[in-house]
Structures are given as C-alpha cells and as structure tokens.
C-alpha cells in the first residue's frame, strides 16, 4: 500500500466506516464498523485492484508469454561472454592499423 494509506485511513475511510453512511451500510457487513474497519476496507479495495491488474495482464500476450520470450539470466551471460572474448595477440598484430 502507498505511503498515504495511513492518512487516507485516518481522515477518510475510518470516519466513513464509523457512522451510518452509505459506505458503512455497503461494506459494513464485510469489514465491520468498529475501529480498524476503514483500514480493512482499504486492504479489500487494494486486493481487488491487484486481482483486476492480474486479469488485465493475462489478456496481454507479451505479458502472458514472458517466460518464453525473454532469455534466462544465465543464458544471457553465456552469450555476452562468447562475444566479448579477446582475440589472441598474434592475430591482432597481423591486422593493419586503422
């Protein structure tokens, strides 16, 4: 949760869940209306948001197939080392200077 979650809980969701507002009437059966229910509501909302992001990401093929599209880290190191091997000293001396 973001850093502002405490301030939002103290000044927005806690007071909204303590009284008989539409928010307390709607979500009170699930998270209660006692102290701490505003923070519980924030956890519920953030959890539902995470689930929504996961569902949306599942429908993006590049995200869904990322394991097949990107090389593994250890394979990437092998490729980089094979391209960066220094030439032997004899071959370098035979090449004309640029």
Backbone as a chain_set.jsonl record, in Angstrom:
{"seq": "XXXXXXXXXXXXXXXXXXXXXXXXXXXXXXXXXXXXXXXXXXXXXXXXXXXXXXXXXXXXXXXXXXXXXXXXXXXXXXXXXXXXXXXXXXXXXXXXXX", "coords": {"N": [[0.847, -1.178, 0.0], [0.435, 2.294, -0.606], [2.349, 5.085, 0.747], [0.621, 7.043, 1.635], [-1.493, 5.703, 2.69], [-1.995, 5.512, 5.432], [-2.773, 8.127, 6.16], [-5.041, 8.403, 4.561], [-6.603, 6.4, 5.679], [-6.917, 7.389, 8.319], [-8.235, 9.876, 7.959], [-10.226, 9.592, 6.016], [-11.353, 6.897, 5.304], [-11.714, 5.609, 7.835], [-13.408, 7.45, 9.386], [-15.582, 7.358, 7.621], [-16.452, 4.743, 7.803], [-17.298, 4.522, 10.419], [-19.65, 5.843, 10.983], [-23.171, 5.959, 10.091], [-23.07, 5.937, 7.204], [-23.347, 5.723, 3.586], [-21.189, 4.225, 2.77], [-20.485, 2.715, 5.043], [-22.864, 1.308, 5.314], [-22.818, -0.168, 2.97], [-20.369, -1.703, 2.902], [-20.093, -2.544, 5.501], [-21.071, -5.015, 6.436], [-19.117, -6.705, 5.549], [-16.523, -5.839, 6.365], [-16.971, -4.773, 8.814], [-17.893, -2.249, 11.32], [-16.397, -1.244, 13.312], [-13.532, 0.235, 15.088], [-10.739, 0.313, 12.936], [-11.932, -0.761, 10.755], [-11.939, 0.858, 8.531], [-9.331, 0.708, 7.56], [-9.334, -1.981, 6.946], [-11.141, -1.931, 4.857], [-9.611, -0.544, 2.985], [-7.599, -2.453, 2.503], [-9.17, -4.437, 1.34], [-10.075, -3.13, -1.001], [-7.591, -2.616, -2.276], [-6.71, -5.234, -2.679], [-8.672, -6.196, -4.459], [-8.077, -4.494, -6.573], [-5.497, -5.397, -7.256], [-6.133, -7.963, -8.174], [-7.663, -7.261, -10.405], [-5.696, -6.039, -12.009], [-4.053, -8.242, -12.525], [-5.805, -9.885, -13.992], [-6.275, -8.275, -16.257], [-3.644, -8.119, -17.237], [-3.277, -10.755, -17.963], [-4.573, -10.993, -20.38], [-2.899, -9.785, -22.163], [-0.74, -10.745, -24.542], [2.113, -10.515, -24.625], [2.831, -10.2, -21.97], [1.744, -12.48, -20.821], [3.236, -14.537, -22.022], [5.849, -14.153, -21.193], [7.862, -15.72, -20.063], [8.667, -17.413, -22.123], [9.488, -15.603, -24.041], [11.604, -13.958, -23.106], [15.118, -14.362, -22.563], [16.776, -16.574, -20.208], [18.62, -15.463, -17.316], [21.164, -16.63, -16.835], [21.703, -17.783, -19.328], [21.873, -15.51, -20.883], [24.217, -14.332, -19.895], [26.119, -16.192, -20.82], [25.978, -15.8, -23.584], [26.835, -13.132, -23.791], [29.485, -13.364, -22.849], [30.62, -15.002, -24.771], [30.744, -13.333, -26.963], [32.489, -11.385, -26.172], [35.099, -12.319, -25.985], [38.58, -11.919, -25.92], [40.773, -11.339, -28.72], [43.45, -13.455, -29.834], [46.909, -12.517, -29.285], [48.627, -12.753, -31.505], [46.963, -12.633, -33.784], [45.994, -10.059, -33.589], [48.247, -8.513, -34.074], [48.757, -8.949, -36.749], [46.784, -7.671, -38.121], [45.995, -4.796, -40.079], [46.651, -1.419, -39.062], [44.157, 0.934, -38.24]], "CA": [[0.0, 0.0, 0.0], [1.245, 3.509, -0.673], [2.665, 5.779, 1.994], [-0.527, 7.854, 2.048], [-2.574, 4.837, 3.167], [-2.302, 5.857, 6.821], [-3.537, 9.375, 6.183], [-6.36, 8.128, 3.983], [-7.352, 5.631, 6.672], [-7.259, 8.242, 9.462], [-9.098, 11.023, 7.661], [-11.275, 9.322, 5.027], [-12.09, 5.638, 5.403], [-12.142, 5.32, 9.213], [-14.644, 8.176, 9.709], [-16.688, 6.932, 6.758], [-16.933, 3.434, 8.237], [-17.784, 4.574, 11.8], [-21.013, 6.378, 11.043], [-24.13, 5.235, 9.245], [-23.009, 6.481, 5.848], [-23.579, 4.724, 2.554], [-20.022, 3.349, 2.732], [-20.634, 1.763, 6.155], [-24.005, 0.438, 5.014], [-22.479, -1.044, 1.852], [-19.28, -2.628, 3.201], [-20.064, -2.869, 6.921], [-21.295, -6.443, 6.651], [-17.925, -7.446, 5.175], [-15.345, -5.43, 7.14], [-17.404, -4.281, 10.114], [-17.96, -0.792, 11.509], [-15.618, -0.927, 14.511], [-12.238, 0.835, 14.745], [-9.924, -0.529, 12.068], [-12.672, -1.218, 9.578], [-11.538, 1.679, 7.387], [-8.105, 0.111, 7.016], [-9.746, -3.249, 6.334], [-11.738, -1.585, 3.568], [-8.509, -0.23, 2.077], [-6.994, -3.727, 2.102], [-10.108, -5.089, 0.431], [-10.043, -2.42, -2.285], [-6.301, -2.842, -2.934], [-6.694, -6.626, -3.134], [-9.484, -6.278, -5.676], [-7.331, -3.812, -7.634], [-4.438, -6.315, -7.683], [-6.765, -9.018, -8.972], [-8.034, -6.662, -11.693], [-4.467, -5.861, -12.791], [-3.621, -9.571, -12.969], [-6.726, -10.341, -15.04], [-5.998, -7.482, -17.46], [-2.331, -8.519, -17.751], [-3.386, -12.088, -18.553], [-5.058, -10.866, -21.748], [-1.838, -9.198, -22.983], [0.109, -11.899, -24.864], [3.519, -10.291, -24.284], [2.98, -10.429, -20.532], [1.399, -13.868, -20.531], [4.279, -15.43, -22.527], [7.147, -13.54, -20.906], [8.852, -16.769, -19.785], [9.175, -17.939, -23.382], [10.024, -14.526, -24.872], [12.858, -13.425, -22.579], [16.088, -15.406, -22.215], [17.142, -16.666, -18.804], [19.773, -14.631, -16.974], [22.413, -17.364, -17.021], [21.923, -17.93, -20.761], [22.273, -14.197, -21.381], [25.623, -14.148, -19.55], [26.913, -17.03, -21.708], [26.005, -15.147, -24.891], [27.676, -11.938, -23.684], [30.882, -13.769, -22.703], [31.11, -15.572, -26.021], [31.004, -12.228, -27.891], [33.495, -10.463, -25.654], [36.385, -12.975, -25.804], [39.633, -11.156, -26.609], [41.474, -12.035, -29.79], [44.842, -13.768, -29.48], [47.854, -11.431, -29.579], [49.191, -12.931, -32.844], [46.002, -12.168, -34.781], [45.886, -8.599, -33.509], [49.431, -7.872, -34.648], [48.725, -9.108, -38.193], [45.761, -6.814, -38.715], [46.511, -3.438, -40.34], [46.159, -0.365, -38.172], [43.115, 1.73, -38.888]], "C": [[0.892, 1.241, 0.0], [1.439, 4.144, 0.7], [1.464, 6.57, 2.499], [-1.661, 7.02, 2.614], [-2.961, 5.163, 4.604], [-3.137, 7.112, 6.928], [-4.938, 9.175, 5.615], [-7.212, 7.348, 4.977], [-7.808, 6.526, 7.819], [-8.327, 9.276, 9.136], [-10.245, 10.731, 6.697], [-12.038, 8.039, 5.356], [-12.531, 5.295, 6.822], [-13.388, 6.122, 9.597], [-15.837, 7.728, 8.864], [-17.26, 5.59, 7.195], [-17.482, 3.448, 9.666], [-19.226, 5.045, 11.895], [-21.935, 5.564, 10.136], [-24.199, 5.878, 7.866], [-23.263, 5.362, 4.843], [-22.41, 3.749, 2.467], [-20.092, 2.29, 3.833], [-21.795, 0.809, 5.899], [-23.683, -0.571, 3.911], [-21.457, -2.108, 2.237], [-19.213, -3.052, 4.661], [-20.262, -4.337, 7.211], [-20.031, -7.259, 6.386], [-16.726, -7.119, 6.072], [-15.71, -4.9, 8.515], [-17.467, -2.766, 10.168], [-17.219, -0.38, 12.771], [-14.308, -0.247, 14.109], [-11.359, -0.156, 13.975], [-10.642, -0.993, 10.824], [-12.347, -0.383, 8.342], [-10.279, 1.139, 6.731], [-8.415, -1.232, 6.36], [-10.379, -3.003, 4.969], [-10.653, -1.244, 2.549], [-7.81, -1.504, 1.604], [-7.885, -4.463, 1.107], [-10.053, -4.45, -0.953], [-8.721, -2.66, -3.005], [-6.177, -4.284, -3.418], [-7.502, -6.823, -4.4], [-8.795, -5.591, -6.851], [-6.201, -4.697, -8.153], [-5.003, -7.427, -8.559], [-7.147, -8.484, -10.351], [-6.811, -6.473, -12.583], [-3.985, -7.204, -13.336], [-4.506, -10.078, -14.102], [-6.476, -9.58, -16.337], [-4.666, -7.905, -18.071], [-2.386, -9.888, -18.415], [-3.822, -12.01, -20.019], [-4.064, -10.158, -22.667], [-0.838, -10.314, -23.287], [1.58, -11.712, -24.484], [3.778, -10.522, -22.799], [2.741, -11.899, -20.204], [2.517, -14.828, -20.938], [5.681, -14.907, -22.239], [8.223, -14.585, -20.626], [9.449, -17.334, -21.071], [9.875, -16.86, -24.203], [11.387, -14.027, -24.4], [13.824, -14.557, -22.254], [16.346, -15.416, -20.708], [18.41, -15.866, -18.55], [21.084, -15.374, -17.212], [22.706, -17.615, -18.495], [22.38, -16.616, -21.373], [23.737, -13.936, -21.072], [26.521, -14.973, -20.462], [27.042, -16.389, -23.085], [26.913, -13.93, -24.853], [29.149, -12.313, -23.586], [31.431, -14.352, -23.997], [31.418, -14.477, -27.041], [32.134, -11.331, -27.42], [34.837, -11.136, -25.395], [37.45, -12.192, -26.564], [40.305, -12.008, -27.686], [42.882, -12.386, -29.318], [45.781, -12.662, -29.946], [48.419, -11.541, -30.987], [48.255, -12.384, -33.914], [45.881, -10.657, -34.759], [47.082, -7.925, -34.17], [49.438, -7.965, -36.17], [47.708, -8.202, -38.87], [46.334, -5.415, -38.938], [45.881, -2.424, -39.391], [45.171, 0.5, -38.925], [43.447, 3.187, -38.89]], "O": [[1.99, 1.218, 0.556], [0.78, 3.781, 1.674], [1.32, 6.742, 3.709], [-2.697, 7.571, 2.986], [-4.139, 5.097, 4.956], [-4.098, 7.163, 7.695], [-5.908, 9.722, 6.139], [-8.409, 7.606, 5.105], [-8.958, 6.438, 8.252], [-9.222, 9.524, 9.944], [-11.156, 11.549, 6.571], [-13.232, 8.084, 5.652], [-13.615, 4.743, 7.006], [-14.349, 5.533, 10.092], [-16.971, 7.722, 9.342], [-18.443, 5.328, 6.976], [-18.085, 2.461, 10.086], [-19.939, 4.663, 12.822], [-21.509, 4.601, 9.498], [-25.263, 6.309, 7.422], [-23.379, 4.194, 5.216], [-22.602, 2.58, 2.13], [-19.798, 1.119, 3.597], [-21.712, -0.373, 6.233], [-24.202, -1.687, 3.909], [-21.649, -3.286, 1.937], [-18.349, -3.85, 5.024], [-19.668, -4.859, 8.154], [-19.873, -8.359, 6.917], [-15.998, -8.02, 6.489], [-14.817, -4.604, 9.309], [-17.14, -2.081, 9.198], [-17.403, 0.739, 13.25], [-14.0, -0.159, 12.92], [-11.264, -1.327, 14.342], [-10.022, -1.562, 9.926], [-12.469, -0.872, 7.219], [-10.166, 1.112, 5.505], [-7.825, -1.578, 5.336], [-10.175, -3.78, 4.036], [-10.763, -1.613, 1.38], [-7.467, -1.619, 0.428], [-7.393, -5.047, 0.141], [-9.992, -5.153, -1.962], [-8.714, -2.884, -4.215], [-5.591, -4.526, -4.473], [-7.075, -7.531, -5.312], [-8.907, -6.044, -7.99], [-5.965, -4.748, -9.36], [-4.406, -7.786, -9.574], [-6.976, -9.177, -11.353], [-6.881, -6.721, -13.787], [-3.555, -7.288, -14.486], [-4.003, -10.643, -15.072], [-6.466, -10.183, -17.41], [-4.562, -8.038, -19.291], [-1.617, -10.155, -19.339], [-3.468, -12.882, -20.812], [-4.363, -9.952, -23.843], [-0.154, -10.784, -22.379], [2.227, -12.67, -24.061], [4.851, -10.996, -22.425], [3.462, -12.486, -19.398], [2.729, -15.837, -20.265], [6.611, -15.204, -22.989], [9.393, -14.349, -20.929], [10.626, -17.695, -21.096], [10.771, -17.174, -24.986], [12.241, -13.707, -25.227], [13.413, -15.594, -21.733], [16.162, -14.409, -20.024], [19.187, -15.621, -19.473], [22.027, -14.79, -17.746], [23.876, -17.656, -18.876], [23.197, -16.617, -22.293], [24.443, -13.37, -21.907], [27.59, -14.501, -20.847], [28.115, -16.435, -23.687], [27.686, -13.711, -25.785], [29.988, -11.642, -24.186], [32.619, -14.196, -24.278], [32.273, -14.673, -27.905], [32.687, -10.579, -28.222], [35.653, -10.588, -24.654], [37.247, -11.838, -27.725], [40.39, -13.231, -27.572], [43.444, -11.679, -28.482], [45.474, -11.948, -30.902], [48.671, -10.515, -31.618], [48.709, -11.735, -34.857], [45.685, -10.037, -35.804], [46.931, -6.861, -34.771], [50.069, -7.136, -36.825], [47.778, -7.993, -40.081], [47.071, -4.903, -38.096], [44.729, -2.564, -38.978], [45.342, 0.762, -40.116], [42.672, 3.997, -39.398]]}, "num_chains": 1, "name": "protein.A"}
